[in-house]
């Protein structure tokens, strides 16, 4: 019987931790991006990635030309 009570105590302690974790997840969910948010940002993200890649390539060629 003592074994069951000790196991039940551990379950209750773990349940309190789970409740805390669920509460923090519930607080975070409204701030996450939706599918529509991601679809709206996709063209802008592509432009930034391409622009950054071109800028890095330009800097690499300029550095290579300067050093050679």
DSSP file (Angstrom, degrees, kcal/mol; ACC not computed):
  #  RESIDUE AA STRUCTURE BP1 BP2  ACC     N-H-->O    O-->H-N    N-H-->O    O-->H-N    TCO  KAPPA ALPHA  PHI   PSI    X-CA   Y-CA   Z-CA
    1    1 A X     >        0   0    0      0, 0.0     4,-2.0     0, 0.0     5,-0.2   0.000 360.0 360.0 360.0 -36.9    0.0    0.0    0.0
    2    2 A X  H  >  +     0   0    0      1,-0.2     4,-2.4     2,-0.2     5,-0.2   0.866 360.0  56.4 -63.9 -34.7    2.9    2.3    0.8
    3    3 A X  H  > S+     0   0    0      1,-0.2     4,-2.4     2,-0.2    -1,-0.2   0.912 106.9  48.4 -62.5 -42.7    4.2    1.7   -2.7
    4    4 A X  H  > S+     0   0    0      1,-0.2     4,-2.4     2,-0.2    -1,-0.2   0.903 111.5  49.8 -65.2 -41.2    1.0    2.9   -4.3
    5    5 A X  H  X S+     0   0    0     -4,-2.0     4,-2.0     2,-0.2    -2,-0.2   0.890 111.6  47.8 -66.1 -39.5    0.9    6.0   -2.1
    6    6 A X  H  X S+     0   0    0     -4,-2.4     4,-1.9     2,-0.2    -1,-0.2   0.906 113.0  48.6 -68.7 -39.2    4.5    6.9   -3.0
    7    7 A X  H  X S+     0   0    0     -4,-2.4     4,-2.1     1,-0.2    -2,-0.2   0.897 110.3  51.6 -65.4 -38.9    3.8    6.4   -6.7
    8    8 A X  H  X S+     0   0    0     -4,-2.4     4,-2.4     1,-0.2    -2,-0.2   0.876 107.3  53.6 -64.4 -38.1    0.6    8.5   -6.4
    9    9 A X  H  X S+     0   0    0     -4,-2.0     4,-2.0     2,-0.2    -1,-0.2   0.896 109.1  48.3 -62.9 -40.9    2.6   11.3   -4.8
   10   10 A X  H  X S+     0   0    0     -4,-1.9     4,-2.5     2,-0.2    -2,-0.2   0.886 110.3  52.0 -66.7 -37.9    5.1   11.2   -7.7
   11   11 A X  H  X S+     0   0    0     -4,-2.1     4,-2.4     1,-0.2    -2,-0.2   0.917 109.8  48.9 -63.7 -42.6    2.3   11.3  -10.2
   12   12 A X  H  X S+     0   0    0     -4,-2.4     4,-1.7     2,-0.2    -2,-0.2   0.889 111.5  49.3 -65.1 -38.9    0.7   14.3   -8.5
   13   13 A X  H  X S+     0   0    0     -4,-2.0     4,-1.5     2,-0.2    -2,-0.2   0.911 112.5  47.7 -66.0 -41.8    4.1   16.1   -8.5
   14   14 A X  H  X S+     0   0    0     -4,-2.5     4,-2.4     1,-0.2    -2,-0.2   0.881 107.7  56.5 -65.8 -37.5    4.6   15.4  -12.1
   15   15 A X  H  X S+     0   0    0     -4,-2.4     4,-2.4     1,-0.2    -1,-0.2   0.869 103.4  53.8 -62.3 -37.4    1.0   16.5  -12.9
   16   16 A X  H  X S+     0   0    0     -4,-1.7     4,-1.8     2,-0.2    -1,-0.2   0.903 109.5  48.3 -64.0 -40.0    1.8   19.9  -11.3
   17   17 A X  H  X S+     0   0    0     -4,-1.5     4,-2.3     2,-0.2    -2,-0.2   0.900 110.6  51.2 -64.7 -41.0    4.8   20.2  -13.6
   18   18 A X  H  X S+     0   0    0     -4,-2.4     4,-2.7     1,-0.2    -2,-0.2   0.902 107.7  52.6 -64.2 -40.6    2.7   19.3  -16.6
   19   19 A X  H  X S+     0   0    0     -4,-2.4     4,-2.2     1,-0.2    -1,-0.2   0.901 109.4  49.5 -61.8 -40.4    0.1   21.9  -15.7
   20   20 A X  H  X S+     0   0    0     -4,-1.8     4,-2.0     2,-0.2    -2,-0.2   0.919 111.8  48.4 -63.9 -43.8    2.8   24.5  -15.6
   21   21 A X  H  X S+     0   0    0     -4,-2.3     4,-2.1     1,-0.2    -2,-0.2   0.906 111.4  49.5 -63.7 -42.2    4.2   23.5  -19.0
   22   22 A X  H  X S+     0   0    0     -4,-2.7     4,-2.5     1,-0.2    -1,-0.2   0.891 108.8  53.0 -64.9 -39.4    0.7   23.5  -20.5
   23   23 A X  H  X S+     0   0    0     -4,-2.2     4,-1.6     1,-0.2    -1,-0.2   0.904 109.6  48.2 -63.2 -40.9    0.1   27.0  -19.1
   24   24 A X  H  X S+     0   0    0     -4,-2.0     4,-1.3     2,-0.2    -1,-0.2   0.880 111.4  50.6 -68.3 -35.9    3.3   28.3  -20.7
   25   25 A X  H  X S+     0   0    0     -4,-2.1     4,-2.1     1,-0.2     3,-0.2   0.905 107.9  52.6 -66.3 -40.8    2.4   26.7  -24.0
   26   26 A X  H  X S+     0   0    0     -4,-2.5     4,-0.6     1,-0.2    -1,-0.2   0.854 108.8  50.8 -62.1 -34.2   -1.1   28.3  -23.9
   27   27 A X  H  < S+     0   0    0     -4,-1.6    -1,-0.2     1,-0.2    -2,-0.2   0.803 113.0  46.3 -72.4 -29.0    0.5   31.7  -23.3
   28   28 A X  H >X S+     0   0    0     -4,-1.3     3,-1.7    -3,-0.2     4,-0.5   0.810  93.8  76.9 -83.4 -32.0    2.9   31.2  -26.3
   29   29 A X  H >< S+     0   0    0     -4,-2.1     3,-1.5     1,-0.3    -1,-0.2   0.841  87.7  56.6 -54.5 -43.4    0.4   29.9  -28.9
   30   30 A X  T 3< S+     0   0    0     -4,-0.6    -1,-0.3     1,-0.3    -2,-0.1   0.751 105.4  54.1 -63.5 -19.5   -1.2   33.3  -29.7
   31   31 A X  T <4 S+     0   0    0     -3,-1.7    -1,-0.3    -4,-0.2    -2,-0.2   0.549  86.5 103.3 -90.3  -7.5    2.2   34.7  -30.7
   32   32 A X  S << S-     0   0    0     -3,-1.5     2,-0.2    -4,-0.5    -3,-0.0  -0.415  79.7-103.5 -76.5 151.9    3.1   31.9  -33.2
   33   33 A X        -     0   0    0     -2,-0.1     2,-0.2     1,-0.1    -1,-0.1  -0.472  32.3-141.5 -74.1 142.3    2.8   32.6  -36.9
   34   34 A X     >  -     0   0    0     -2,-0.2     4,-2.1     1,-0.1     5,-0.2  -0.462  29.9-100.7 -93.6 173.2   -0.2   31.1  -38.8
   35   35 A X  H  > S+     0   0    0      1,-0.2     4,-2.4     2,-0.2     5,-0.2   0.878 125.3  52.4 -61.1 -38.2   -0.1   29.6  -42.2
   36   36 A X  H  > S+     0   0    0      2,-0.2     4,-2.2     1,-0.2    -1,-0.2   0.887 106.8  52.6 -66.6 -39.2   -1.5   32.9  -43.6
   37   37 A X  H  > S+     0   0    0      2,-0.2     4,-1.6     1,-0.2    -2,-0.2   0.917 111.4  46.2 -61.2 -43.4    1.3   34.9  -41.9
   38   38 A X  H  X S+     0   0    0     -4,-2.1     4,-1.2     1,-0.2    -2,-0.2   0.907 111.9  50.7 -67.2 -41.6    4.0   32.7  -43.4
   39   39 A X  H  < S+     0   0    0     -4,-2.4     4,-0.5     1,-0.2    -1,-0.2   0.865 110.0  51.1 -64.0 -35.5    2.4   32.9  -46.9
   40   40 A X  H  < S+     0   0    0     -4,-2.2     4,-0.4     1,-0.2    -1,-0.2   0.847 114.1  43.5 -69.0 -34.3    2.2   36.6  -46.6
   41   41 A X  H  X S+     0   0    0     -4,-1.6     4,-2.5     1,-0.2     5,-0.2   0.610  89.2  90.5 -86.8 -13.2    5.9   36.9  -45.7
   42   42 A X  H  X S+     0   0    0     -4,-1.2     4,-2.3     1,-0.2     5,-0.2   0.898  86.3  46.7 -57.2 -49.2    7.2   34.4  -48.3
   43   43 A X  H  > S+     0   0    0     -4,-0.5     4,-2.1     1,-0.2    -1,-0.2   0.906 114.1  49.1 -61.0 -38.8    7.9   36.8  -51.1
   44   44 A X  H  > S+     0   0    0     -4,-0.4     4,-2.2     2,-0.2    -1,-0.2   0.905 110.7  49.9 -65.6 -41.1    9.7   39.2  -48.8
   45   45 A X  H  X S+     0   0    0     -4,-2.5     4,-2.4     2,-0.2    -2,-0.2   0.896 109.5  51.5 -64.8 -39.8   11.8   36.4  -47.3
   46   46 A X  H  X S+     0   0    0     -4,-2.3     4,-2.6    -5,-0.2     5,-0.2   0.917 109.3  50.5 -63.0 -42.8   12.8   35.3  -50.8
   47   47 A X  H  X S+     0   0    0     -4,-2.1     4,-2.6     1,-0.2    -2,-0.2   0.911 111.2  48.5 -61.9 -42.4   13.8   38.8  -51.8
   48   48 A X  H  X S+     0   0    0     -4,-2.2     4,-2.5     2,-0.2    -1,-0.2   0.905 112.3  48.2 -64.8 -41.7   16.0   39.1  -48.6
   49   49 A X  H  X S+     0   0    0     -4,-2.4     4,-2.3     2,-0.2    -2,-0.2   0.933 115.0  44.4 -66.0 -45.7   17.7   35.7  -49.2
   50   50 A X  H  X S+     0   0    0     -4,-2.6     4,-2.5     2,-0.2    -2,-0.2   0.923 114.7  49.3 -65.0 -44.0   18.4   36.5  -52.8
   51   51 A X  H  X S+     0   0    0     -4,-2.6     4,-2.3    -5,-0.2    -2,-0.2   0.903 111.9  48.0 -62.1 -42.0   19.6   40.0  -52.0
   52   52 A X  H  X S+     0   0    0     -4,-2.5     4,-2.5    -5,-0.2    -1,-0.2   0.900 111.0  50.9 -66.0 -40.4   21.9   38.8  -49.2
   53   53 A X  H  X S+     0   0    0     -4,-2.3     4,-2.3     2,-0.2    -2,-0.2   0.918 111.6  47.6 -63.5 -43.0   23.3   36.1  -51.5
   54   54 A X  H  X S+     0   0    0     -4,-2.5     4,-2.5     2,-0.2    -2,-0.2   0.900 111.7  50.3 -65.1 -40.4   24.1   38.6  -54.2
   55   55 A X  H  X S+     0   0    0     -4,-2.3     4,-2.4     2,-0.2    -2,-0.2   0.911 111.3  48.4 -64.4 -42.1   25.7   41.0  -51.7
   56   56 A X  H  X S+     0   0    0     -4,-2.5     4,-2.3     2,-0.2    -2,-0.2   0.901 111.9  49.5 -64.6 -40.4   27.9   38.2  -50.3
   57   57 A X  H  X S+     0   0    0     -4,-2.3     4,-2.5     2,-0.2    -2,-0.2   0.918 111.0  50.0 -64.7 -42.5   28.9   37.2  -53.8
   58   58 A X  H  X S+     0   0    0     -4,-2.5     4,-2.3     1,-0.2    -2,-0.2   0.911 111.5  48.1 -62.0 -42.9   29.8   40.8  -54.7
   59   59 A X  H  X S+     0   0    0     -4,-2.4     4,-2.5     2,-0.2    -1,-0.2   0.887 111.0  51.5 -64.3 -38.7   31.8   41.2  -51.5
   60   60 A X  H  X S+     0   0    0     -4,-2.3     4,-2.5     2,-0.2    -2,-0.2   0.923 112.0  45.8 -65.3 -44.0   33.7   37.9  -52.2
   61   61 A X  H  X S+     0   0    0     -4,-2.5     4,-2.4     2,-0.2    -2,-0.2   0.894 113.2  50.1 -66.6 -38.5   34.5   39.0  -55.8
   62   62 A X  H  X S+     0   0    0     -4,-2.3     4,-2.3    -5,-0.2    -2,-0.2   0.911 112.3  46.9 -65.7 -41.3   35.6   42.4  -54.6
   63   63 A X  H  X S+     0   0    0     -4,-2.5     4,-2.5     2,-0.2    -2,-0.2   0.908 112.5  50.0 -66.4 -40.7   37.8   40.9  -51.9
   64   64 A X  H  X S+     0   0    0     -4,-2.5     4,-1.6     2,-0.2    -2,-0.2   0.900 113.2  46.2 -64.1 -40.4   39.3   38.4  -54.4
   65   65 A X  H  < S+     0   0    0     -4,-2.4    -2,-0.2     2,-0.2    -1,-0.2   0.886 113.8  48.7 -69.2 -38.5   40.0   41.2  -56.9
   66   66 A X  H  < S+     0   0    0     -4,-2.3    -2,-0.2     1,-0.2    -1,-0.2   0.892 115.9  42.6 -68.4 -39.6   41.5   43.4  -54.2
   67   67 A X  H  <        0   0    0     -4,-2.5    -1,-0.2     1,-0.2    -2,-0.2   0.726 360.0 360.0 -80.9 -22.6   43.8   40.6  -52.8
   68   68 A X     <        0   0    0     -4,-1.6    -1,-0.2    -5,-0.2    -2,-0.2   0.473 360.0 360.0 -86.0 360.0   44.9   39.2  -56.2
